[in-house]
Amino acid sequence: MTALKGRISLPGDKSITHRAIILSALAEGPSRITGYLPSEDCQRTMAAFQSMGISIQENSDRGLPMLEVEGKGLFGLSEPVDVIDCGNSGTTMRLLTGLLAAQPFFSVLTGDQSLRKRPMRRVADPLRMMGAEIAGRSEGNRAPLAISGKRLRPIRYDLPIASAQVKSSLLLAGLSTTGLTSVSEPGPSRDHTERMFDYFGIPFKKEGNVLSVEGGFVFRGKMIDIPGDISSAAFFLVAGSIVDGSELILQNVGMNPTRTGGLEVLQSMGANITIKTQKSRCNEPVADLTVRSAALKGCVIEGDLMTRAIDEFPILCIAAAHAEGKTLFKNASELRVKESDRIEMMAAGLRGMGITVETFPEGMAITGRSDWKGCDCKTAGDHRIAMSMAVAGLLTEGGNCIDDVDCIKTSFPGFIDLLSSLAET
């Protein structure tokens, strides 16, 4: 394989884009969101607010995609005239469930076949404790979700597992609830919501592992500059590590410490990654990353590190398949209820490439080797599996045949073209 060379500007962070759109819509007055991710997932969140009367215009600024949002305040949303289709976006559905539960109107959230299979009780049950009226299939556990919005009561809720989506859903409900809503986390999860609250000036408290927000605060629109998505960067960090002679520079990558688990895993495997130009964008740390090819070694990924690397699991499997020795993923049961059962889907793809894989309920073990054969890859419409198997195809004999590359638009439009353009001429 020809070495990969180049300087990359990555698409905006998906998680931050969702939250920027939501809070801009709830703010009073205009906001500008520069560098947002124009992926299908984020477009679903944008379309949801447009259907509720929020003006959102797409534009550009310095060559970057930009949104101009005219916020109407906490209770300025209008009842949608149709069902809100969240597509494949679990973030859209879970965060909007919390927000809409406290709005004074009726709404219905649905999604594609994959999203309608994913569990929603983890969000709906604590909202019901606040007084929310949420109906759904499978005894309220699966979409479509019918939400009869009403005035909620504040609670203190102890999360059984760390979850940024559940935490954020409850905090968004708390914004429109009289009194103090508190969420206790058993461990760290992504803190983009808290950082965005702080950036907008929304008063909230963090005492140990307890987060609290006082409802009813009026806040104004802001200028928001979104950094590159570190989960998207992970595909190029692995590609640059496993393809001999490669050197890639990834610019303006978000370095939120709750999101750097994948980077830390690669460093523990011996990846040659340097970090420089540390700075901050809208309360989010940002840096440039340089990756050069290196000999990787197997390792154990578990506990808090596995939690922080959960989205990078598919591409870390590719790194593990190329590493010397065995790599063990533990405490990863959450992967079985993502866009697909990522444990079994990645295991099937790797076995097709001739890699030895063992799966178990909460993880998998991969024994690395350097000679890979090409295979037919099934993705189950999962964008991260498709991208991971595309990176693997750089080193397989004859390449990999991926059954669905359109699903990549969910998080990274233009990924295949960018990956192909990095081959040294």
Number of C-alpha atoms within 10 A of each C-alpha: 13 14 19 25 19 13 13 18 15 23 27 28 23 26 20 26 28 22 21 27 26 22 24 29 29 26 25 19 16 18 23 24 25 23 24 26 29 23 19 20 24 26 19 24 25 24 16 22 23 18 17 18 17 21 18 21 13 12 14 13 12 8 9 14 17 22 23 19 29 21 27 21 20 21 13 16 21 17 16 17 11 11 16 24 19 26 23 24 22 21 23 28 28 24 25 22 29 29 22 26 31 28 24 15 15 17 22 21 24 20 23 14 13 18 23 21 19 18 18 24 20 16 22 28 16 20 27 15 15 23 18 24 19 22 18 19 14 12 8 17 21 19 24 23 24 20 23 18 22 17 16 22 20 24 20 17 19 16 16 11 15 18 19 18 22 25 27 25 27 30 28 26 28 28 26 26 24 15 17 18 24 22 20 20 19 13 14 16 19 20 18 21 22 22 17 19 21 15 16 21 14 20 16 19 15 13 9 8 12 15 19 22 27 20 22 16 16 14 20 18 21 21 16 25 21 26 30 27 25 27 27 23 24 21 25 24 30 28 29 28 27 28 22 16 16 21 22 23 21 21 20 27 28 28 23 18 14 16 24 18 24 27 23 16 22 23 14 15 21 17 24 18 21 13 15 12 11 14 14 16 13 17 17 21 16 24 20 20 22 18 22 23 22 20 15 23 20 24 19 16 22 16 13 16 19 21 25 23 23 21 20 24 27 25 29 24 26 23 30 28 31 28 24 18 15 19 24 18 23 19 18 22 16 15 19 17 15 19 22 22 15 25 26 18 18 26 21 16 25 24 16 17 24 17 22 16 19 15 14 13 12 14 22 20 21 26 18 25 16 12 13 22 18 21 21 14 22 18 25 17 20 23 22 26 28 27 24 26 29 25 26 29 21 21 21 20 14 12 19 22 16 18 14 16 18 12 21 21 15 22 24 24 17 12 19 15 9 13 17 13 13 20 15 13 8
